[in-house]
Amino acid sequence: MSGHSDTFHHVRDFPYFEVPQFLGGEIHLPLIGPFQLTKFMVLQLVAAGIVYLIATGLAKRVQGGKAVSGRWWNFWETLAIYLRDNVVRPTIGDGHHGHDDHGPGHGDHGHSHATPTAIHAHPADQYLPFIWSCFFYVLICNLLGAIPWLGSATGEINVTGALAVTVFGAVVAFGSKELGFGGFLKALCPSMDVPGALKPLLIPMIWCIELLGLFIKHGVLAVRLFANIMAGHTVIAVFLGFIAMPGIVDTGLFYIVAPSSVLAQVGVGMLELFVAFLQAYIFSFLATLFISSAVHPH
């Protein structure tokens, strides 16, 4: 089966970029040693570069407590602050109660595992760089798919699988740092008030179930992002595909189907922009939940 007869051709990865015919139709990517560069590899590097430029630009503008100016930088600052104040700090909490109900500066009563510093004004801020990286990287990857002839790398299961593995590694690392690796593994099994005779039977069984659940929920993290991004692009392709259906082009129906398909594509495209932000938020929110359960198991 050729690439163009593949129903999902437009959401698959290839060693070339498709461009308009007057530009050659395809721009093939080179081999680097034994490794073949692919479209999604390049797009991921582009996304990482854009995130780096945004992060460094914001960092320079907030040095010394200065206010960020300019609509472009205010937009990215708003997203970053929203994640900090409405996702990371409330979800991870202050290290004792597991939930920060009093806002910044009021959650630490001497019980926190992490003492606030000038760098981390709130104990949960130590996890912000990872969560911000997850959000902005996934967001930019999603948004690149809105540009003609590019694509969303997050519509590829291998990419989202690698992202989920990264979150899994961070969960284990943060949990082990807080509790010790043995403590992290032990905390997988919740405390239970059961008769002593049942403990040797129930605790190993529940621990195995929880360990399996740890892997499953990170697997679901990969599938959720992949499925939502791929589905949107597939729907757009289906709407546009109506225009070229046999029996439509050479009939009067073409003049009805073509405008309807284009309008439907525009509507779905606008929805896809919303989904790009929503899925980046959901991915980072779930990553925060997983980290919170690892560092505050009770």
N, C-alpha and C positions, 0 to 999 in steps of 0.2 A: 504494500500500500504506500503510495507516495505521500509526501507531507501534505499536499494540497487536497487530497481526497480524504484526509483524516478529519473527522468531525471536530476534534479539539485541536486542530492545527494551530489556531491563533493563541492558545494558552500553553503550548508546549515550548520547551527550550530547544534551541537549535544553534549550530556553530556559525550563524550568520544573522544579520539584521535585514528584514525585508524593508525595502524602500520603493518609492514610485518607479515605474518602468523607465522614465526618462533619466533616472539616476543610476540605472543599471539593474534594478529589480532586487538585487541582493548585495550586501556588503559582507564578505566572508571574513571571519576572524582567524587569526593565525594560531599555529601550534607553538607552544612554548615548551621546548623539550618534548617529553612524551605526553604533555597535557594539552588538550584542545580547549581553547577559550570558547565559551558559549555566551549567548545573549544575556542570560540571567546572571552569569558571573560578572560581566561588565556592568550591568545595571546595579548589582549589589555594591560594586566598588564606587559607582557614581553616587549611590545613596549614602554610603559611608562617608564619602568626601563632602557631600552636602551637609550631613549631620555635623561633621567636624567643623565646617565653616560657620554653621549656625551657632554651635556651642562656643567656639572660640570668640566669635563676634559678640555674643551676649556676655561672656566672661569679661572681655575687655571693657564693656560698657557699664558693668556693675562694680568694677573695681573701686574701692574706696567708698562704697555706699552711694554711688551716683545713681540718679534716676535714669532709666533707659528712655530714650527719645526716638521718635520715628515710628510710623505705622508698621513697617516691616518687622522691626525688632520688638515692638510692643506686642505684636501678634504672637511671636514665639515665646516671649517672656510670659504672656498670659497663660499659654498652654503649660509651661513649666511650673508656674506658681500654682495653677489649678491642680496639677498632679501632686505637688508637694502638700498642699493644704487640704485637699479633698480626697486623696487616695492614700498616699504613703503614710503621712502622720496619723490620720485617724485609724487606718487599718492595722498598722504595726504597733502603734501606741508608744507609751513611754518606757516600756521595758518592765513594768510591774503589774499594772492593771490590765495590760494588753489592749487598752483603748484610751485614746487621749480625748477626754471630754471637755477640757478646759482651754483648748487652743494652745498656740505656741507660747512657750515660756511658763506654763502652769502645770505641765504633766509630770515634772520631775520633783518628787518629794523625798529624795534620798534613797529610793528603792530601786532605781534604774540600774540595769547592768552597764549601761553606757552613760558616762557623764557628759553633759553638753559642754561643748567648747566653742571657741570663736568660729571654728570651721563648721562644726555641727551644732547649730543652735538648738536643735531638738535631737534626742537620741535616735529617732528613726531616720534622720537625714543621712546617716552613713550608708543607707541603701539607695538613696536618691540617684547617684550616678548610674547605677545599673538599671533602675526603672526608667529613668529619662532616656538612657541609651536604647532600651527596648522600644519605648513608645515612638521616639523620633525616627529610629531606623525603620521600624515597621511602617510608620506613616509615610515616609518618603518613598519606600518601596511600593506601597499601595498607590501613591499619587503618580508615580512614573507611568503607571499603566493607563493614565488618562491622556498621555501624550501619544499622538498617532505614531505608529511604527515602532513603538518601544514595547512595553509590557510590564506586568507586575510579577516580580520574582517571587512574591508571597503567594502566587497562584500555583506554585510548584511544591509538591509534598516534600521533596528532598530539602528544599530551603526551609520550610516551616518546621520540618523535623529537626534540622540542625539548630534552629532557634529554640525549639523545645528542649533539646539536649543542653543548650547553653543555660537555660533557666534551671533545668534539673541540677546542673553542676553548681550554679549559684546557690540554690536551695541547700544542697548538701554542704557547700563551703560555709555559708553563713550560719547554718544550724550547727555545724561542727565547731565553728569559731566561738559561738555562744555557749554551747553545752558540752563541747568535746565530741569527738566522733563516736565514742561509745555511748555518751549521753544522748546524742542525736538518734542513734539506732534504738536505744532503750525507750526514748520518748515516743517512738512510733506506736507503741502500745499504750493506750490511755490507762490511767489509774482506775482500778475497779475494786469494789468492795464485794468480794466473793468468798465463799467458804474455802478454807485452806485446802481441802481435798480436791476442789475443782481447779485451783490455780495451775497446777502442772499441766492440765489439759487445755484450759481456756486461753491462758496467756500466750503460749506458743502459736496456737491457732489464730488468735486475733492479731498477733504480731505479723504473721505471714500474710494475713489478709490486708493489713495496713501497708505492708511493704509492697504488695502487689498493687494496691490502690495508689501508692506514690508513683509508680511507673505508669499506671493507666491514666491518671489525671494529667500527666505531662504529655502522654500520647494524644489525649483528647485536645490538649492545647494546640498541638500541631495540626490536627485534622480540622479543628474549628476554623482556624485562620485560613488554611488552604481551601476548604470547601466554600467559604463565604466569598473569597476573592475570585476563585475560579468560576463560581456560579454566576456572578455578575457579568464577567466578560463573556461567558457562554450565552447568556440571555441576549446581550447586545449583538453578538454574532448571528444568533438565530433571527432576530428582527431584520438585520441587514440582509441575511440570506434569502428572505422572502422575495427580495427584488429580483434575484437571479434565478428564481425557480422556473423550470421548464414549463412552457405554456403561459407564462406571465409576460415575458419580454415582448412577444409578438402579438399581444392582444391589447385591447383597450384597458384591461385591468391593471396594466403596468402603471398608468397614470393615477390610479387610486392606491395601489399597493406601495409604490415607491415613496410618495410623500408620507403615507401612514407609517411606513417602516422607519423613515428618517426621524419623524417626530417621536416615535416610540423609543428609538435609540437615544435621542436627546434626553427624554425623560428618565430612562434607565441610567444614562450617563450622569445626570445630576444626582440620582440616588446613589450611584457608585461613589461619588465624591463624599457623600455623607457616610457611606459604609467604610470608606478608607479611614476616616477619623474614628468611627465607632469601633472598628476591629482593632485598630492600634490601641485604643483606650481599653478594650476588653482584654487584649493580650497583656498589657502592662498591669491592669487591675488584678487579673488572675495570678500573674507572677508575684505581685505584692502579697496576695492572700497566701500563696504557697510559702513565701519567705516568712510571713508572720506566723504561720503554723509551725514552721521549723524552729524559729528563735524563741517563740512563746508557746510551747506545746500544750500548756494547760490553760 
